[in-house]
Amino acid sequence: MDPVVDVRDARCSASGKAFHAVFGNQCGESFYAGHNLAFAHFGGVPTRIRYDNLKAAVVKVLLGRQRWENEKFVALRSHYGFDSFFCQPGPDGAHEKGGVEGEIGRFRRRHLVPVPRVSSLVDLNRFFADADAADDTRVISGRPMIDGRRLSVGEHFSLEQPHLGPLPDDVFDVMVDLECRVDHKARVCVRQAYYSVPARLSGRKVAVRLGASHLEVLDGSKVVARHVRSLHKSTETLALDHYLEILVRKPGALPGATALVQVRASGGFTPAHQMFWDAARRRLGDQVGTRALIDVLLEHRRLPTESIIAALEAANQAGIIDAAVVAVEARRHADTRPPAEVIPIGALSRYDRPAPSVALYDQLLTGESR
């Protein structure tokens, strides 16, 4: 048995078992990440995979079945050890990919009508995983009967799966290495979207590793920023922490900062933060009160978020607006060490010594010797 998989949504041709995943971007990184997920789902690697002539795999169509393949795609094939088979372009190859095209239509009609309502891509992919699991019980009409009955997709795949190749020890690294210059607003532009980095890197070139759903910015070998990949062009994804050193000098810029709006929307700036900020500004003034808040925000770099929030709630309840007190309380909350053992006083009696006498020093006053 020579399993063949049509990859876009991935489908095993022998059993009809399919895998579906959703990504926010239609890009090469999503294409490669889909392979990692599909092979993990199938528990093995097909020996030969059939493809359409998509750009993530094919740089140029040559004579017949020959293709000039994308370097990243060649690395993917080498990592997993499978052969590629490309359909003929245009109408001549339409019959070569009927299985996966039909699977797309069937899955849409069965599971996406009516359109499911979800709050995120994570929830949508979870919905797809449940749908794929439910499809294991379906029976494909027209398949030959075994022992007087037709096997379900899941039963058929149990016969096909042992013929798949083994999975390697690690997944393929789908991330693309780029180099970007940080602009004067402490942002890098990656695929026409902007992402913040620490302000100290303004004007410098940094390395960027771009994946299907996330990107990382590196200063040397150290990751200094990590963001969810934007779904739209010309958008800004900003982290408030990257601008705190600037806001300490210019606290008046904080109330209208785009980074503050985004951290509020994500839930990182909690009501406890806002209550502390409001109280500090009322009692200390806008600039000094805002600096007190920024000092608290800087503690997020060193202490767990839940400890900072617990300390803020305690400070708000007690009417304290001192950032140093909040930091001390947060460190106490984060300290998970067991309390020190209390030693009974009686156990220390072995260290008792008699009180010293100063009688001999009286000789210095009288000049007498004994």
ABEGO torsion letter per residue (X at the ends): XBBBBBBABBBBAAAGBBBBBBBABBBAAAAAAAAAAAAAAAGEBBABBBBBBBAAABABBBBEABBBBBAAAAAAAAAAGBBBBBBBBEAAAAAAAAAAAAAAAAAAAAAAOBBBBBABAAAAAAAAAAAAAAAAABBBBGBBBBGGBBBBAAAAAAAAAAABBBBBABBBBABBBBBBBBBAAGBBBBGGBBBBBBAAABGBBBBBBBBAABBBBBBEABBABBBBBBABBGBBBBBAAAAAAAAAABAAAAAABAAAAAAAAAGABBAAAAAAAAAAAAAAEAAAAAAAAAAAAAAAAABBAAAAAAAAAAAAAAGBABAAAAAAAAAAAABABBBBBBBBAAAAAAABBBBBBAAAAAAAAAGBBX
